[in-house]
């Protein structure tokens, strides 16, 4: 079975490092993007199995990128997990309204991240 | 504690002295702006009550000069004047005055305002002292973002000592001690510092606290000073990250200096706080938990990451491990189940 491939969209170096470490430990493969435009381009080209989407990004924010991805019928099925700043109330609601399937709050709880990934990736495995 | 009052009119000055003295605060009184500046610098009063209308140097000019000098800039000032117009009041505040009273004033109102200013000053001073302590204690050990979080909410820091769950990680350079016999000391230290810089940066990136260096060894703590619900996983991911980085990192050294790093990680209760004598203190952890982590690291060889079952229980499902069996730790009756992180 091929490794699941995840697209990480994150412009903060430390957060990116932590997420890469979690994905490495779970033996998932990953791609990265630093802004919303790059995320949409990469998702179209690479068709990842799941997207981890930071919401506050340069150039195009995560909400806009999510809306574009969910509006594309080729990509709409890809689960998108939003990463929201803990202090920003309203971010979660906006993320779900934009079409994100779930959200994680920062600072990231890495165990929660691992659990959420397993949950979404095993359900997509069993569907195929 | 000292309140400095400044008014060029003898009767007005005496009234200020009487009001402040009735509150049982020490008071110093001067009649012109130059004396205000001099006494403010020399005696660092907690509050200055300043008449605006003085010959020679006006209260506004005194304000400006007080704010220009770092040693006097943070002393609160209440301006007093006969000028009731809104313009001069706005001007006073724009220069940095903290409060304003128009003559003739009610002595009881002045007393209340003095009390408020002194209380605010006291609170500000206390907060500054706490922030300074936090900076001194943590700046060298944790990431700048952690220091910022601590400064925003100092109540999270308990320097006095607290019993809590933490994850402790020991890292050590295998074979470093024997190198010291074959390598020039200056070169050896430079090599050691290169290893430590890489290790420290990665510990901080993963939210850990670098507790101390012990020769070639490093001790790191997780879940302190800020709580981390995923502390065990963060520690193990730090170790895996360092291990994955090592081959590339080693390229800068000749083969003799390409040393494996051994890791020991344990999670358990420990006493956290400032340990030492009053003038020489260190934020650290003490207890059996620390000893077990050190012991695991001592058992590790060839670049392995050894973790206890206590740590493993908190990272289950997150990564692959191989059980190694139980080990006996000195001074403990029960054995510790050990795993190697793959």
Interface residues (C-beta under 8 A of the other chain):
Chain A: X13 X14 X17 X18 X21 X22 X24 X25 X26 X27 X107 X108 X109 X110 X111 X112 X114 X115 X118
Chain B: X143 X145 X205 X206 X207 X229 X230 X233 X234 X236 X237 X240 X241 X244 X314 X315 X317 X318 X319 X320
